[in-house]
Amino acid sequence: MALMNSKKSIGTLVLSLVLAAAVSATAFADDAKQAPVFPMKADVFQQHVEQGITRHKAHLEQRITEKKIDDAKAKEMRDHFDAKVVQIRAAVATATADGVVTKEEAQTVRQTEGWHRHHDAKAPAQNG
């Protein structure tokens, strides 16, 4: 009888572990970054872009603090950032004018952002 209870306990333990793994996998899947689906509603796209602006502004402030950048240079950096945000918001306004954002319109906004490029990277070699 003790052997039978032991098998039930092991079976219960295995089942519990499997269920726990399934539940945690589902929880982590929700947290994973998913690729955007286009066409996208304009308000969802605009919210996504505003979150990116907020994230980049926080990163800029963190760099200014960590590198102990002087006030004049920090002001110049913030002014450059603010000018870029004006361009981005203008591109977003154009992309969201009809209430729907296509993949091509989103790519145009992304090119306007320019945050994915390194300013100090060498220009690609010209073929020809």
C-alpha positions in Angstrom: 0.0 0.0 0.0 2.9 2.4 0.8 4.2 1.8 -2.7 0.9 2.7 -4.3 0.7 6.0 -2.3 4.2 6.7 -3.4 3.2 6.3 -7.1 0.2 8.6 -6.6 2.5 11.2 -4.9 5.0 11.0 -7.8 2.2 11.2 -10.3 0.7 14.2 -8.5 4.1 15.9 -8.3 4.7 15.4 -12.1 1.3 16.6 -13.0 1.8 19.7 -10.8 5.2 20.4 -12.4 3.7 20.1 -15.9 0.8 22.4 -15.1 3.1 25.0 -13.4 5.4 25.0 -16.4 2.4 25.5 -18.8 1.1 28.4 -16.7 4.5 30.1 -16.4 5.2 29.6 -20.2 1.9 31.4 -20.9 2.8 34.2 -18.5 6.2 34.7 -20.1 4.7 34.6 -23.6 2.5 37.6 -22.8 5.6 39.6 -21.7 7.6 38.8 -24.9 7.8 41.5 -27.5 5.6 40.7 -30.4 6.0 42.0 -33.9 3.5 44.7 -34.8 0.7 43.7 -37.1 -0.2 46.1 -40.0 -2.4 47.7 -40.9 -2.6 49.2 -37.4 -5.1 51.6 -35.9 -3.7 55.2 -35.8 -4.2 55.6 -32.0 -2.4 52.4 -31.2 0.5 53.4 -33.5 0.7 56.9 -32.0 0.7 55.4 -28.5 3.6 53.1 -29.5 5.6 56.0 -30.9 5.0 58.2 -27.8 6.2 55.3 -25.6 9.4 55.2 -27.7 9.9 58.9 -27.3 9.5 58.6 -23.6 11.9 55.7 -23.5 14.5 57.6 -25.5 14.1 60.8 -23.5 14.8 58.7 -20.3 17.9 57.2 -22.0 19.1 60.7 -23.0 18.8 61.9 -19.4 20.5 58.8 -18.1 23.5 59.4 -20.4 23.7 63.1 -19.4 23.8 62.1 -15.8 26.1 59.1 -16.0 28.6 60.9 -18.3 28.4 64.1 -16.2 27.9 66.2 -19.3 28.2 70.0 -18.7 25.0 72.1 -18.8 25.7 73.8 -22.2 26.3 70.4 -23.9 23.3 68.9 -22.2 21.1 71.8 -23.3 22.4 71.2 -26.9 21.6 67.5 -26.7 18.1 68.2 -25.3 17.4 70.8 -28.0 18.5 68.3 -30.7 16.3 65.7 -29.2 13.3 68.1 -29.1 13.8 69.1 -32.7 13.9 65.4 -33.7 10.6 64.8 -31.7 8.9 67.6 -33.7 9.9 65.8 -36.9 8.7 62.5 -35.6 5.4 63.8 -34.5 4.9 65.5 -37.9 5.6 62.1 -39.7 3.2 60.4 -37.3 0.5 63.0 -38.1 1.0 62.3 -41.8 0.9 58.5 -41.3 -2.2 58.6 -39.0 -4.2 61.1 -41.1 -6.5 58.4 -42.5 -6.9 56.5 -39.2 -4.9 53.5 -40.3 -1.1 53.0 -40.5 0.3 50.7 -43.1 3.7 49.0 -42.8 5.2 51.4 -45.4 4.0 54.5 -43.4 5.4 53.0 -40.2 8.8 52.5 -42.0 8.7 56.1 -43.1 8.2 57.2 -39.4 11.0 54.9 -38.3 13.4 56.4 -40.9 12.4 59.8 -39.6 13.2 58.7 -36.0 16.8 57.7 -36.8 17.3 56.1 -33.4 18.2 52.8 -34.8 21.3 54.2 -36.6 24.7 55.0 -35.1 25.7 58.5 -35.9 29.4 57.6 -35.7 29.2 54.6 -38.0 31.1 54.8 -41.3 29.0 55.5 -44.4 28.5 52.4 -46.6 30.9 52.1 -49.5 29.5 53.2 -52.8 29.2 50.7 -55.6 30.4 51.9 -58.9 
